[in-house]
Amino acid sequence: MDFTISPETNELVARVREYVDSRLVPLEPRLLEGGFGEVLDELRSCRAEVRKLGLWAPNYPLEYGGLGANLVTHGLISEALGRCPLGHYAFGCNAPDAGNAELLHMYGSEEQKRKWLAPLAAGDIRTCFGMTEAANSGANPLMLETRAMLDGDEWVINGDKWFTTGADGAALCIVMAVTDPDARPHQRASMLLVPVATPGYQLVRNTPIMGHAGSDLFSHGEIRFQDCRVPLDNLLGPRGEGFRLAQARLGPGRIHHCMRWLGICERAMELMLRRATTREISPEGKLLADSDIIKEWIADSAAEIRAARLMVLHTAWRIEHAGARAARDEVSMIKYYVAGVLQRVLDRALQLHGGLGMTDYTVLAWYYREERAARIYDGPDEVHKLSVARRLLKSVT
Ligand SMILES: Cc1cc2nc3c(=O)[nH]c(=O)nc-3n(C[C@H](O)[C@H](O)[C@H](O)COP(=O)(O)OP(=O)(O)OC[C@H]3O[C@@H](n4cnc5c(N)ncnc54)[C@H](O)[C@@H]3O)c2cc1C
């Protein structure tokens, strides 16, 4: 097993990081004060700059104008982008578009790719992904109730979704709906492409999240489908294969998320180190860094970040060499382990900053608030832990 990173990849990641630190981090004060709306125009300019630099859409295939990065390279880029809340948006690889693009690329028909993947890769449209329903446990998607019934040569969709990230302003919703209620549980659902202009599709509202109302690409929508009709051809991938597609979408997506979280951890660590070495806590000039408690926080954070990083890179390597199925335990483990590291490191960094940590004068409070969800989306901690434990216990019986 060789984890050497090629000079080309190192150079690519260094360029991304340099752009994030020099161009995006300086926009943070405005973002923290006014939200995403405050920096949207600037973000548009940044996206154009990133394109000119040849760094646009690292995860998209080459034929669609992306960099065609493999999982490890995209992971390393995600880490660099995680250093600023604007990173993934500026580089055209934010959730849920990145995962949707992968779905369209892997399972879309030529016509679906032409119609949706090409403009998505060009950054001309955004998309959203509707699976979770308020009325049913999202942790167990077998319970989903949204129905799509065939009527002639059309699918008729009825049901409600929520937490449809980025629905506000999206052009297309990839929706997961029950198409075959009598089939075996994992073959009941399919994915369908629903253009948002379709009659019967309604964005009811953006759900307020921890103090912000959400708008545009930084929002989570509540969607209603009421006799919403789309043509037969809007089925994405084979009928009844929705769960398989969802898994295919989530596997690599978890690598991207975990590496992004590690970029956040590194940023938090840098802030922690700077504050610890400059904040005096006694008239004699004793620094926070002189405290053994603070040293322990720093040492624990460093070790946890290092362990998490190795776990994620190893998992990416496993997926590339043995496939997503063979690596499913590793994927589950990084999902809960890295989300936990993220929370602990952010909590220590915030605590170390005292009152300043609670303000929006550093990026810590933003991350603390926005990234709490890491332990919930793409499968809550408990569900991943249970599946790892289940397979381990089975291996000895
Ligand atoms: C910021 C954010 C963005 C999201 N974006 C999207 C999106 O774009 N599209 C989409 O479809 N969904 C999205 N989701 C939804 C997300 O996938 C669900 O919230 C998640 O799957 C959990 O489902 P739930 O909220 O219904 O919680 P529930 O299923 O009700 O579970 C609640 C809690 O119960 C515990 N739990 C659940 N099952 C078990 C179990 N078997 N054993 C022990 N404990 C258990 C867990 O602690 C869990 O957090 C998003 C969520 C968030 C927070």
The ligand as a MOL file (V3000), in Angstrom:
LIG
                    3D

  0  0  0     0  0            999 V3000
M  V30 BEGIN CTAB
M  V30 COUNTS 53 58 0 0 0
M  V30 BEGIN ATOM
M  V30 1 C -28.0770 19.8550 6.9580 0
M  V30 2 C -28.8260 18.6810 6.3900 0
M  V30 3 C -28.8710 18.5020 5.0170 0
M  V30 4 C -29.6120 17.4480 4.4710 0
M  V30 5 N -29.7240 17.3380 3.1010 0
M  V30 6 C -30.5270 16.3840 2.5710 0
M  V30 7 C -30.7820 16.3480 1.1680 0
M  V30 8 O -30.2530 17.1450 0.3920 0
M  V30 9 N -31.6530 15.4020 0.6940 0
M  V30 10 C -32.2600 14.5000 1.5230 0
M  V30 11 O -33.0150 13.6640 1.0270 0
M  V30 12 N -32.0400 14.5220 2.8670 0
M  V30 13 C -31.1990 15.4480 3.4100 0
M  V30 14 N -31.0090 15.5050 4.7710 0
M  V30 15 C -31.7500 14.5900 5.6330 0
M  V30 16 C -30.8850 13.5670 6.3250 0
M  V30 17 O -30.4060 12.6230 5.4070 0
M  V30 18 C -31.7410 12.9550 7.4560 0
M  V30 19 O -31.9580 13.9810 8.4180 0
M  V30 20 C -31.0850 11.7470 8.0820 0
M  V30 21 O -31.1090 10.6520 7.2040 0
M  V30 22 C -31.8130 11.3470 9.3880 0
M  V30 23 O -33.1730 11.1690 9.1640 0
M  V30 24 P -34.2550 11.8870 10.1170 0
M  V30 25 O -33.9000 13.3140 10.2000 0
M  V30 26 O -35.5960 11.5230 9.6400 0
M  V30 27 O -33.9850 11.2780 11.5620 0
M  V30 28 P -34.6640 9.9620 12.1880 0
M  V30 29 O -34.6170 8.8490 11.2010 0
M  V30 30 O -35.9460 10.3420 12.7730 0
M  V30 31 O -33.6140 9.6470 13.3370 0
M  V30 32 C -33.4580 10.5450 14.4350 0
M  V30 33 C -32.2740 10.1170 15.2760 0
M  V30 34 O -32.5580 8.8540 15.8260 0
M  V30 35 C -31.3940 8.0730 15.9200 0
M  V30 36 N -31.6220 6.8370 15.1850 0
M  V30 37 C -32.2610 6.6600 13.9900 0
M  V30 38 N -32.2930 5.3690 13.6620 0
M  V30 39 C -31.6860 4.6970 14.6690 0
M  V30 40 C -31.4280 3.3260 14.9260 0
M  V30 41 N -31.7530 2.3840 14.0430 0
M  V30 42 N -30.8070 2.9970 16.0870 0
M  V30 43 C -30.4260 3.9580 16.9680 0
M  V30 44 N -30.6440 5.2620 16.7690 0
M  V30 45 C -31.2750 5.6250 15.6500 0
M  V30 46 C -30.2550 8.9150 15.3400 0
M  V30 47 O -29.5570 9.5410 16.4000 0
M  V30 48 C -30.9810 9.9440 14.5160 0
M  V30 49 O -30.2500 11.1580 14.4080 0
M  V30 50 C -30.2630 16.5390 5.3300 0
M  V30 51 C -30.1860 16.7080 6.7160 0
M  V30 52 C -29.4780 17.7660 7.2560 0
M  V30 53 C -29.4490 17.9290 8.7530 0
M  V30 END ATOM
M  V30 BEGIN BOND
M  V30 1 1 1 2
M  V30 2 1 2 3
M  V30 3 2 2 52
M  V30 4 2 3 4
M  V30 5 1 4 5
M  V30 6 1 4 50
M  V30 7 2 5 6
M  V30 8 1 6 7
M  V30 9 1 6 13
M  V30 10 2 7 8
M  V30 11 1 7 9
M  V30 12 1 9 10
M  V30 13 2 10 11
M  V30 14 1 10 12
M  V30 15 2 12 13
M  V30 16 1 13 14
M  V30 17 1 14 15
M  V30 18 1 14 50
M  V30 19 1 15 16
M  V30 20 1 16 17
M  V30 21 1 16 18
M  V30 22 1 18 19
M  V30 23 1 18 20
M  V30 24 1 20 21
M  V30 25 1 20 22
M  V30 26 1 22 23
M  V30 27 1 23 24
M  V30 28 2 24 25
M  V30 29 1 24 26
M  V30 30 1 24 27
M  V30 31 1 27 28
M  V30 32 2 28 29
M  V30 33 1 28 30
M  V30 34 1 28 31
M  V30 35 1 31 32
M  V30 36 1 32 33
M  V30 37 1 33 34
M  V30 38 1 33 48
M  V30 39 1 34 35
M  V30 40 1 35 36
M  V30 41 1 35 46
M  V30 42 1 36 37
M  V30 43 1 36 45
M  V30 44 2 37 38
M  V30 45 1 38 39
M  V30 46 1 39 40
M  V30 47 2 39 45
M  V30 48 1 40 41
M  V30 49 2 40 42
M  V30 50 1 42 43
M  V30 51 2 43 44
M  V30 52 1 44 45
M  V30 53 1 46 47
M  V30 54 1 46 48
M  V30 55 1 48 49
M  V30 56 2 50 51
M  V30 57 1 51 52
M  V30 58 1 52 53
M  V30 END BOND
M  V30 END CTAB
M  END
